[in-house]
Amino acid sequence: MLKKERQIYILEKVKREGRAITNDLVEELGVAEDTIRKDFQELSKKGLVRRIHGGVLRMENNIIDFNERITMNPTIKQQLAMKATELISGKSVVYIDGGTTNLKFAESLPKDHTGTIITNSPAIALALCEYKNIKINLIGGKLDPVTRIIKGTSSIKQIEAMNIECCILGVSSLSPENGITFPSFGEAELKKELIARSSQIIVIANKEKLGSVSTFLAADISAIDILVTNETDERIIKSYSKRGPQVIVYDVN
């Protein structure tokens, strides 16, 4: 196999699985470890992957428009969100962070849910207007027209003054080695404050987000208390659970 063909194979594997491991590629491609390491080095220099010990991870630095994201895997998002609503039963103050999966979560809450919901997403706030027993607090700040999320210095200052019982945290990328990362510095800073002010962090993540890495770090994986996902690979699940989060798996595809 030519170098170009080999590197295309590596990139396709990373895109599909979120990562590529040296030992796996040596076996699959029948080449030496040094050959794979050189491929990793070249791909990393081009900004196509991120190197870790023993392999590479997918890079996720593109901020995808809200209208596009809402059409991506809607059934999986809906099913994961519905299952996750069971986790906030009895909680009186919940922060639902912006994001299309979290919008599905808000829309899936039982109609008799009672309590206060805080959010930085106008879409989530509007979706909750039909709930008679929910008090909605929409934080202020600068609205990002691409992500449809309110963020900025003003938003962070408001969160600093809050005591949040449970936060449904929106995420861009999750990696056991590289933590919770985002393509935007401003978004990462907002997430840091949410994590600091919340007693419990719940993340609902499609398996496609697992193993990916963006540029700006918000927190280590250990900041997550519960991770809800449709990833069923035991090796991948263990790589997260051994770092702290309780991983709840729902086999939906």
C-alpha positions, 0 to 999 in steps of 0.5 A: 500500500502506498503512503497516500493510500495508507494515510487516507485509510488512517483518516477514514478510520479516525473519521469513522471511529474517532481515533486510530491506534498504532497497534491496530494499524500495524495489524490491519495494514501489515506495516512497521510501527515506525511507518505508522508513527511517521504517518501520524506525524505528517497528518498531525503537522497538517492539522488533520489529527491530534497525536496521543500516546499510542495513536491519534484522535479526530480533530473537531474545530469547525463550528457547525450551524444550528440549523445543520446540527439539528438535522444530524442524527435526530432520532438518536438524539431524541432517544438518548434525551428521553432516557436522560430525563429520568435522571433529573426527577426530583431536582428543583434547579436544573441548568440546560445548556444550549445545544441540539441534543439538549433541546431534545432533552427539554422537549422530552421532559414530562409535562408535569415536571416542576422546578426552575430551569435555567438556560442560555438557549432561547430555543430551549426557553421557548420549548419550555413555555408550554410547561405550567409548573416550570419557572424559566430563567434565560440568562442574558448576554451576546447571542451567537447566531451560528450556535444560537447560544447566549454567551460572553462575559455577561453570561459568565458573570451571571453564572458565577452568582448561581448555585446549580443543582444539576447541569445538563452540559452541552459538549462539542468533543470528549476524549479520555486523554484530552478532556472536554474541549470546544472549538471556541475559547468563549464557549470553553470559558462559559462551560468552565464556570458552569462546571464550577457552579454545578453540584452535578454534571450530566452529559448526553453524547452521541458516540460520534463525539467520543474520542474527538478533540477540539482546541480549547479545554474546559475540563477533565473528563472527571468533571462529568458525573454521568455520561449518557451515550449510545456507545456500546464498545466496552473498551471505549466505555471503560476508558471513560468510566475509569476516569470518573463518570458513571457511563449509562449506555442506551443501545440506540442507532 
